[in-house]
Amino acid sequence: MKTITLVKENWNIEYTWIKAHAGHYGKELPDKLAKEATRNSDICYNKFPKSEIEHEEREKSMEK
């Protein structure tokens, strides 16, 4: 996975939550679209911690 590749290349990756962008030009539309997406039952997503993604990628590579 790309995340693991970047970490191996000494990239520092941080995942953060950003509070609403109210009043920030160019960021209100993405907020509106994200809020609409959370109300749409057709969209399904899961949140995974970075450690879980790394574990899965390690397992996949060991299988190969």
PyMOL Python script that loads the backbone (N, CA, C, O; Angstrom):
from pymol import cmd

cmd.read_pdbstr("""\
ATOM      1  N   MET A   1       0.837  -1.181   0.000  1.00  0.00           N
ATOM      2  CA  MET A   1       0.000   0.000   0.000  1.00  0.00           C
ATOM      3  C   MET A   1       0.882   1.245   0.000  1.00  0.00           C
ATOM      4  O   MET A   1       2.006   1.218   0.503  1.00  0.00           O
ATOM      5  N   LYS A   2       0.383   2.306  -0.550  1.00  0.00           N
ATOM      6  CA  LYS A   2       1.150   3.540  -0.695  1.00  0.00           C
ATOM      7  C   LYS A   2       1.620   4.096   0.652  1.00  0.00           C
ATOM      8  O   LYS A   2       2.738   4.600   0.753  1.00  0.00           O
ATOM      9  N   THR A   3       0.777   4.009   1.686  1.00  0.00           N
ATOM     10  CA  THR A   3       1.144   4.548   3.001  1.00  0.00           C
ATOM     11  C   THR A   3       2.398   3.870   3.527  1.00  0.00           C
ATOM     12  O   THR A   3       3.315   4.539   4.004  1.00  0.00           O
ATOM     13  N   ILE A   4       2.442   2.553   3.444  1.00  0.00           N
ATOM     14  CA  ILE A   4       3.596   1.808   3.950  1.00  0.00           C
ATOM     15  C   ILE A   4       4.840   2.156   3.144  1.00  0.00           C
ATOM     16  O   ILE A   4       5.925   2.308   3.706  1.00  0.00           O
ATOM     17  N   THR A   5       4.685   2.282   1.836  1.00  0.00           N
ATOM     18  CA  THR A   5       5.816   2.650   0.989  1.00  0.00           C
ATOM     19  C   THR A   5       6.383   4.002   1.397  1.00  0.00           C
ATOM     20  O   THR A   5       7.600   4.163   1.489  1.00  0.00           O
ATOM     21  N   LEU A   6       5.521   4.962   1.638  1.00  0.00           N
ATOM     22  CA  LEU A   6       5.978   6.294   2.038  1.00  0.00           C
ATOM     23  C   LEU A   6       6.660   6.266   3.399  1.00  0.00           C
ATOM     24  O   LEU A   6       7.678   6.931   3.597  1.00  0.00           O
ATOM     25  N   VAL A   7       6.110   5.505   4.336  1.00  0.00           N
ATOM     26  CA  VAL A   7       6.730   5.400   5.664  1.00  0.00           C
ATOM     27  C   VAL A   7       8.112   4.777   5.537  1.00  0.00           C
ATOM     28  O   VAL A   7       9.051   5.224   6.196  1.00  0.00           O
ATOM     29  N   LYS A   8       8.253   3.758   4.707  1.00  0.00           N
ATOM     30  CA  LYS A   8       9.558   3.122   4.501  1.00  0.00           C
ATOM     31  C   LYS A   8      10.560   4.091   3.880  1.00  0.00           C
ATOM     32  O   LYS A   8      11.770   3.935   4.050  1.00  0.00           O
ATOM     33  N   GLU A   9      10.056   5.088   3.160  1.00  0.00           N
ATOM     34  CA  GLU A   9      10.923   6.105   2.557  1.00  0.00           C
ATOM     35  C   GLU A   9      11.091   7.305   3.493  1.00  0.00           C
ATOM     36  O   GLU A   9      11.470   8.395   3.063  1.00  0.00           O
ATOM     37  N   ASN A  10      10.801   7.085   4.791  1.00  0.00           N
ATOM     38  CA  ASN A  10      10.987   8.075   5.851  1.00  0.00           C
ATOM     39  C   ASN A  10      10.061   9.284   5.754  1.00  0.00           C
ATOM     40  O   ASN A  10      10.403  10.368   6.227  1.00  0.00           O
ATOM     41  N   TRP A  11       8.917   9.107   5.157  1.00  0.00           N
ATOM     42  CA  TRP A  11       7.912  10.161   5.168  1.00  0.00           C
ATOM     43  C   TRP A  11       7.239  10.140   6.528  1.00  0.00           C
ATOM     44  O   TRP A  11       7.036   9.070   7.102  1.00  0.00           O
ATOM     45  N   ASN A  12       6.897  11.281   7.038  1.00  0.00           N
ATOM     46  CA  ASN A  12       6.148  11.392   8.280  1.00  0.00           C
ATOM     47  C   ASN A  12       4.697  11.665   7.919  1.00  0.00           C
ATOM     48  O   ASN A  12       4.370  12.745   7.428  1.00  0.00           O
ATOM     49  N   ILE A  13       3.825  10.690   8.161  1.00  0.00           N
ATOM     50  CA  ILE A  13       2.422  10.812   7.791  1.00  0.00           C
ATOM     51  C   ILE A  13       1.596  10.979   9.065  1.00  0.00           C
ATOM     52  O   ILE A  13       1.707  10.185   9.999  1.00  0.00           O
ATOM     53  N   GLU A  14       0.778  12.008   9.088  1.00  0.00           N
ATOM     54  CA  GLU A  14      -0.093  12.240  10.229  1.00  0.00           C
ATOM     55  C   GLU A  14      -1.530  12.326   9.750  1.00  0.00           C
ATOM     56  O   GLU A  14      -1.824  12.981   8.750  1.00  0.00           O
ATOM     57  N   TYR A  15      -2.420  11.665  10.466  1.00  0.00           N
ATOM     58  CA  TYR A  15      -3.841  11.723  10.178  1.00  0.00           C
ATOM     59  C   TYR A  15      -4.471  12.572  11.268  1.00  0.00           C
ATOM     60  O   TYR A  15      -4.326  12.279  12.454  1.00  0.00           O
ATOM     61  N   THR A  16      -5.156  13.606  10.873  1.00  0.00           N
ATOM     62  CA  THR A  16      -5.766  14.487  11.863  1.00  0.00           C
ATOM     63  C   THR A  16      -7.189  14.818  11.466  1.00  0.00           C
ATOM     64  O   THR A  16      -7.567  14.769  10.295  1.00  0.00           O
ATOM     65  N   TRP A  17      -7.958  15.155  12.475  1.00  0.00           N
ATOM     66  CA  TRP A  17      -9.324  15.611  12.263  1.00  0.00           C
ATOM     67  C   TRP A  17      -9.284  17.126  12.222  1.00  0.00           C
ATOM     68  O   TRP A  17      -8.647  17.756  13.066  1.00  0.00           O
ATOM     69  N   ILE A  18      -9.954  17.709  11.254  1.00  0.00           N
ATOM     70  CA  ILE A  18      -9.987  19.162  11.121  1.00  0.00           C
ATOM     71  C   ILE A  18     -11.416  19.624  11.352  1.00  0.00           C
ATOM     72  O   ILE A  18     -12.352  19.135  10.719  1.00  0.00           O
ATOM     73  N   LYS A  19     -11.569  20.566  12.260  1.00  0.00           N
ATOM     74  CA  LYS A  19     -12.885  21.123  12.551  1.00  0.00           C
ATOM     75  C   LYS A  19     -13.429  21.803  11.290  1.00  0.00           C
ATOM     76  O   LYS A  19     -12.678  22.132  10.372  1.00  0.00           O
ATOM     77  N   ALA A  20     -14.708  22.000  11.269  1.00  0.00           N
ATOM     78  CA  ALA A  20     -15.366  22.611  10.109  1.00  0.00           C
ATOM     79  C   ALA A  20     -14.622  23.853   9.619  1.00  0.00           C
ATOM     80  O   ALA A  20     -14.003  24.581  10.394  1.00  0.00           O
ATOM     81  N   HIS A  21     -14.704  24.063   8.332  1.00  0.00           N
ATOM     82  CA  HIS A  21     -13.984  25.161   7.692  1.00  0.00           C
ATOM     83  C   HIS A  21     -14.853  26.401   7.523  1.00  0.00           C
ATOM     84  O   HIS A  21     -14.641  27.176   6.590  1.00  0.00           O
ATOM     85  N   ALA A  22     -15.807  26.598   8.389  1.00  0.00           N
ATOM     86  CA  ALA A  22     -16.729  27.725   8.252  1.00  0.00           C
ATOM     87  C   ALA A  22     -15.974  29.032   8.069  1.00  0.00           C
ATOM     88  O   ALA A  22     -15.115  29.397   8.871  1.00  0.00           O
ATOM     89  N   GLY A  23     -16.316  29.718   7.002  1.00  0.00           N
ATOM     90  CA  GLY A  23     -15.701  31.011   6.741  1.00  0.00           C
ATOM     91  C   GLY A  23     -14.386  30.950   5.985  1.00  0.00           C
ATOM     92  O   GLY A  23     -13.812  31.994   5.675  1.00  0.00           O
ATOM     93  N   HIS A  24     -13.894  29.761   5.680  1.00  0.00           N
ATOM     94  CA  HIS A  24     -12.636  29.628   4.935  1.00  0.00           C
ATOM     95  C   HIS A  24     -12.958  29.439   3.461  1.00  0.00           C
ATOM     96  O   HIS A  24     -13.548  28.433   3.067  1.00  0.00           O
ATOM     97  N   TYR A  25     -12.570  30.405   2.663  1.00  0.00           N
ATOM     98  CA  TYR A  25     -12.855  30.381   1.238  1.00  0.00           C
ATOM     99  C   TYR A  25     -12.347  29.081   0.600  1.00  0.00           C
ATOM    100  O   TYR A  25     -11.212  28.662   0.831  1.00  0.00           O
ATOM    101  N   GLY A  26     -13.192  28.467  -0.191  1.00  0.00           N
ATOM    102  CA  GLY A  26     -12.799  27.270  -0.927  1.00  0.00           C
ATOM    103  C   GLY A  26     -12.927  25.984  -0.129  1.00  0.00           C
ATOM    104  O   GLY A  26     -12.717  24.901  -0.675  1.00  0.00           O
ATOM    105  N   LYS A  27     -13.265  26.079   1.150  1.00  0.00           N
ATOM    106  CA  LYS A  27     -13.360  24.870   1.960  1.00  0.00           C
ATOM    107  C   LYS A  27     -14.780  24.587   2.432  1.00  0.00           C
ATOM    108  O   LYS A  27     -15.052  23.514   2.969  1.00  0.00           O
ATOM    109  N   GLU A  28     -15.675  25.526   2.238  1.00  0.00           N
ATOM    110  CA  GLU A  28     -17.049  25.318   2.671  1.00  0.00           C
ATOM    111  C   GLU A  28     -17.770  24.299   1.791  1.00  0.00           C
ATOM    112  O   GLU A  28     -18.570  23.511   2.296  1.00  0.00           O
ATOM    113  N   LEU A  29     -17.501  24.299   0.484  1.00  0.00           N
ATOM    114  CA  LEU A  29     -18.148  23.332  -0.409  1.00  0.00           C
ATOM    115  C   LEU A  29     -17.754  21.899  -0.060  1.00  0.00           C
ATOM    116  O   LEU A  29     -18.639  21.049   0.039  1.00  0.00           O
ATOM    117  N   PRO A  30     -16.472  21.590   0.131  1.00  0.00           N
ATOM    118  CA  PRO A  30     -16.136  20.216   0.526  1.00  0.00           C
ATOM    119  C   PRO A  30     -16.817  19.804   1.836  1.00  0.00           C
ATOM    120  O   PRO A  30     -17.236  18.656   1.978  1.00  0.00           O
ATOM    121  N   ASP A  31     -16.928  20.728   2.787  1.00  0.00           N
ATOM    122  CA  ASP A  31     -17.627  20.420   4.033  1.00  0.00           C
ATOM    123  C   ASP A  31     -19.089  20.086   3.765  1.00  0.00           C
ATOM    124  O   ASP A  31     -19.627  19.129   4.321  1.00  0.00           O
ATOM    125  N   LYS A  32     -19.723  20.877   2.915  1.00  0.00           N
ATOM    126  CA  LYS A  32     -21.129  20.651   2.581  1.00  0.00           C
ATOM    127  C   LYS A  32     -21.293  19.280   1.923  1.00  0.00           C
ATOM    128  O   LYS A  32     -22.206  18.528   2.264  1.00  0.00           O
ATOM    129  N   LEU A  33     -20.410  18.960   0.984  1.00  0.00           N
ATOM    130  CA  LEU A  33     -20.490  17.674   0.288  1.00  0.00           C
ATOM    131  C   LEU A  33     -20.234  16.504   1.241  1.00  0.00           C
ATOM    132  O   LEU A  33     -20.875  15.459   1.132  1.00  0.00           O
ATOM    133  N   ALA A  34     -19.299  16.681   2.168  1.00  0.00           N
ATOM    134  CA  ALA A  34     -19.009  15.625   3.143  1.00  0.00           C
ATOM    135  C   ALA A  34     -20.211  15.390   4.051  1.00  0.00           C
ATOM    136  O   ALA A  34     -20.549  14.246   4.357  1.00  0.00           O
ATOM    137  N   LYS A  35     -20.849  16.460   4.477  1.00  0.00           N
ATOM    138  CA  LYS A  35     -22.032  16.318   5.327  1.00  0.00           C
ATOM    139  C   LYS A  35     -23.161  15.626   4.569  1.00  0.00           C
ATOM    140  O   LYS A  35     -23.862  14.784   5.131  1.00  0.00           O
ATOM    141  N   GLU A  36     -23.339  15.975   3.308  1.00  0.00           N
ATOM    142  CA  GLU A  36     -24.363  15.311   2.502  1.00  0.00           C
ATOM    143  C   GLU A  36     -24.052  13.825   2.353  1.00  0.00           C
ATOM    144  O   GLU A  36     -24.954  12.988   2.394  1.00  0.00           O
ATOM    145  N   ALA A  37     -22.786  13.505   2.181  1.00  0.00           N
ATOM    146  CA  ALA A  37     -22.381  12.108   2.011  1.00  0.00           C
ATOM    147  C   ALA A  37     -22.676  11.286   3.266  1.00  0.00           C
ATOM    148  O   ALA A  37     -23.017  10.108   3.166  1.00  0.00           O
ATOM    149  N   THR A  38     -22.549  11.895   4.444  1.00  0.00           N
ATOM    150  CA  THR A  38     -22.831  11.152   5.677  1.00  0.00           C
ATOM    151  C   THR A  38     -24.311  10.841   5.812  1.00  0.00           C
ATOM    152  O   THR A  38     -24.690   9.899   6.509  1.00  0.00           O
ATOM    153  N   ARG A  39     -25.139  11.620   5.157  1.00  0.00           N
ATOM    154  CA  ARG A  39     -26.583  11.385   5.216  1.00  0.00           C
ATOM    155  C   ARG A  39     -27.057  10.431   4.119  1.00  0.00           C
ATOM    156  O   ARG A  39     -28.216  10.016   4.113  1.00  0.00           O
ATOM    157  N   ASN A  40     -26.172  10.088   3.201  1.00  0.00           N
ATOM    158  CA  ASN A  40     -26.517   9.229   2.074  1.00  0.00           C
ATOM    159  C   ASN A  40     -26.270   7.769   2.463  1.00  0.00           C
ATOM    160  O   ASN A  40     -25.124   7.369   2.668  1.00  0.00           O
ATOM    161  N   SER A  41     -27.337   6.973   2.564  1.00  0.00           N
ATOM    162  CA  SER A  41     -27.204   5.581   2.999  1.00  0.00           C
ATOM    163  C   SER A  41     -26.545   4.692   1.942  1.00  0.00           C
ATOM    164  O   SER A  41     -26.167   3.560   2.244  1.00  0.00           O
ATOM    165  N   ASP A  42     -26.403   5.183   0.714  1.00  0.00           N
ATOM    166  CA  ASP A  42     -25.758   4.395  -0.335  1.00  0.00           C
ATOM    167  C   ASP A  42     -24.245   4.372  -0.193  1.00  0.00           C
ATOM    168  O   ASP A  42     -23.578   3.508  -0.761  1.00  0.00           O
ATOM    169  N   ILE A  43     -23.704   5.318   0.564  1.00  0.00           N
ATOM    170  CA  ILE A  43     -22.253   5.408   0.728  1.00  0.00           C
ATOM    171  C   ILE A  43     -21.857   4.630   1.973  1.00  0.00           C
ATOM    172  O   ILE A  43     -22.425   4.826   3.048  1.00  0.00           O
ATOM    173  N   CYS A  44     -20.898   3.765   1.822  1.00  0.00           N
ATOM    174  CA  CYS A  44     -20.435   2.954   2.952  1.00  0.00           C
ATOM    175  C   CYS A  44     -18.915   3.111   3.064  1.00  0.00           C
ATOM    176  O   CYS A  44     -18.197   2.989   2.072  1.00  0.00           O
ATOM    177  N   TYR A  45     -18.444   3.378   4.257  1.00  0.00           N
ATOM    178  CA  TYR A  45     -17.007   3.453   4.471  1.00  0.00           C
ATOM    179  C   TYR A  45     -16.703   3.014   5.891  1.00  0.00           C
ATOM    180  O   TYR A  45     -17.560   3.075   6.773  1.00  0.00           O
ATOM    181  N   ASN A  46     -15.513   2.586   6.094  1.00  0.00           N
ATOM    182  CA  ASN A  46     -15.048   2.179   7.422  1.00  0.00           C
ATOM    183  C   ASN A  46     -13.780   2.938   7.750  1.00  0.00           C
ATOM    184  O   ASN A  46     -12.993   3.268   6.862  1.00  0.00           O
ATOM    185  N   LYS A  47     -13.587   3.209   9.016  1.00  0.00           N
ATOM    186  CA  LYS A  47     -12.358   3.850   9.452  1.00  0.00           C
ATOM    187  C   LYS A  47     -11.440   2.770  10.003  1.00  0.00           C
ATOM    188  O   LYS A  47     -11.853   1.959  10.832  1.00  0.00           O
ATOM    189  N   PHE A  48     -10.207   2.762   9.548  1.00  0.00           N
ATOM    190  CA  PHE A  48      -9.224   1.802  10.026  1.00  0.00           C
ATOM    191  C   PHE A  48      -8.031   2.551  10.576  1.00  0.00           C
ATOM    192  O   PHE A  48      -7.580   3.526   9.974  1.00  0.00           O
ATOM    193  N   PRO A  49      -7.512   2.114  11.709  1.00  0.00           N
ATOM    194  CA  PRO A  49      -6.292   2.748  12.201  1.00  0.00           C
ATOM    195  C   PRO A  49      -5.115   2.367  11.304  1.00  0.00           C
ATOM    196  O   PRO A  49      -5.123   1.316  10.664  1.00  0.00           O
ATOM    197  N   LYS A  50      -4.130   3.214  11.268  1.00  0.00           N
ATOM    198  CA  LYS A  50      -2.938   2.983  10.444  1.00  0.00           C
ATOM    199  C   LYS A  50      -2.316   1.634  10.766  1.00  0.00           C
ATOM    200  O   LYS A  50      -1.855   0.932   9.866  1.00  0.00           O
ATOM    201  N   SER A  51      -2.299   1.263  12.051  1.00  0.00           N
ATOM    202  CA  SER A  51      -1.692  -0.010  12.452  1.00  0.00           C
ATOM    203  C   SER A  51      -2.407  -1.196  11.811  1.00  0.00           C
ATOM    204  O   SER A  51      -1.763  -2.184  11.458  1.00  0.00           O
ATOM    205  N   GLU A  52      -3.725  -1.112  11.656  1.00  0.00           N
ATOM    206  CA  GLU A  52      -4.485  -2.190  11.033  1.00  0.00           C
ATOM    207  C   GLU A  52      -4.146  -2.296   9.551  1.00  0.00           C
ATOM    208  O   GLU A  52      -4.009  -3.399   9.021  1.00  0.00           O
ATOM    209  N   ILE A  53      -4.013  -1.167   8.888  1.00  0.00           N
ATOM    210  CA  ILE A  53      -3.654  -1.164   7.466  1.00  0.00           C
ATOM    211  C   ILE A  53      -2.268  -1.774   7.286  1.00  0.00           C
ATOM    212  O   ILE A  53      -2.058  -2.593   6.391  1.00  0.00           O
ATOM    213  N   GLU A  54      -1.325  -1.374   8.133  1.00  0.00           N
ATOM    214  CA  GLU A  54       0.030  -1.924   8.049  1.00  0.00           C
ATOM    215  C   GLU A  54       0.024  -3.431   8.287  1.00  0.00           C
ATOM    216  O   GLU A  54       0.724  -4.176   7.601  1.00  0.00           O
ATOM    217  N   HIS A  55      -0.770  -3.876   9.264  1.00  0.00           N
ATOM    218  CA  HIS A  55      -0.860  -5.312   9.561  1.00  0.00           C
ATOM    219  C   HIS A  55      -1.387  -6.074   8.351  1.00  0.00           C
ATOM    220  O   HIS A  55      -0.828  -7.103   7.970  1.00  0.00           O
ATOM    221  N   GLU A  56      -2.458  -5.573   7.749  1.00  0.00           N
ATOM    222  CA  GLU A  56      -3.030  -6.233   6.580  1.00  0.00           C
ATOM    223  C   GLU A  56      -2.034  -6.293   5.421  1.00  0.00           C
ATOM    224  O   GLU A  56      -1.921  -7.315   4.744  1.00  0.00           O
ATOM    225  N   GLU A  57      -1.322  -5.203   5.199  1.00  0.00           N
ATOM    226  CA  GLU A  57      -0.343  -5.181   4.112  1.00  0.00           C
ATOM    227  C   GLU A  57       0.799  -6.164   4.383  1.00  0.00           C
ATOM    228  O   GLU A  57       1.287  -6.822   3.464  1.00  0.00           O
ATOM    229  N   ARG A  58       1.215  -6.260   5.629  1.00  0.00           N
ATOM    230  CA  ARG A  58       2.270  -7.207   6.012  1.00  0.00           C
ATOM    231  C   ARG A  58       1.800  -8.640   5.749  1.00  0.00           C
ATOM    232  O   ARG A  58       2.550  -9.462   5.222  1.00  0.00           O
ATOM    233  N   GLU A  59       0.546  -8.930   6.125  1.00  0.00           N
ATOM    234  CA  GLU A  59      -0.018 -10.268   5.898  1.00  0.00           C
ATOM    235  C   GLU A  59      -0.073 -10.602   4.402  1.00  0.00           C
ATOM    236  O   GLU A  59       0.270 -11.711   3.990  1.00  0.00           O
ATOM    237  N   LYS A  60      -0.507  -9.636   3.605  1.00  0.00           N
ATOM    238  CA  LYS A  60      -0.590  -9.838   2.158  1.00  0.00           C
ATOM    239  C   LYS A  60       0.784 -10.130   1.576  1.00  0.00           C
ATOM    240  O   LYS A  60       0.931 -11.030   0.749  1.00  0.00           O
ATOM    241  N   SER A  61       1.789  -9.377   1.999  1.00  0.00           N
ATOM    242  CA  SER A  61       3.130  -9.572   1.445  1.00  0.00           C
ATOM    243  C   SER A  61       3.720 -10.909   1.886  1.00  0.00           C
ATOM    244  O   SER A  61       4.485 -11.524   1.142  1.00  0.00           O
ATOM    245  N   MET A  62       3.371 -11.363   3.089  1.00  0.00           N
ATOM    246  CA  MET A  62       3.866 -12.655   3.556  1.00  0.00           C
ATOM    247  C   MET A  62       3.233 -13.804   2.759  1.00  0.00           C
ATOM    248  O   MET A  62       3.870 -14.831   2.526  1.00  0.00           O
ATOM    249  N   GLU A  63       1.979 -13.618   2.346  1.00  0.00           N
ATOM    250  CA  GLU A  63       1.306 -14.632   1.541  1.00  0.00           C
ATOM    251  C   GLU A  63       1.962 -14.770   0.170  1.00  0.00           C
ATOM    252  O   GLU A  63       2.024 -15.863  -0.393  1.00  0.00           O
ATOM    253  N   LYS A  64       2.445 -13.662  -0.352  1.00  0.00           N
ATOM    254  CA  LYS A  64       3.087 -13.678  -1.676  1.00  0.00           C
ATOM    255  C   LYS A  64       4.430 -14.352  -1.576  1.00  0.00           C
ATOM    256  O   LYS A  64       5.137 -14.471  -2.577  1.00  0.00           O
TER     257      LYS A  64
END
""", "prot")
cmd.dss("prot")
cmd.show_as("cartoon", "prot")
cmd.util.cbc("prot")
cmd.orient("prot")
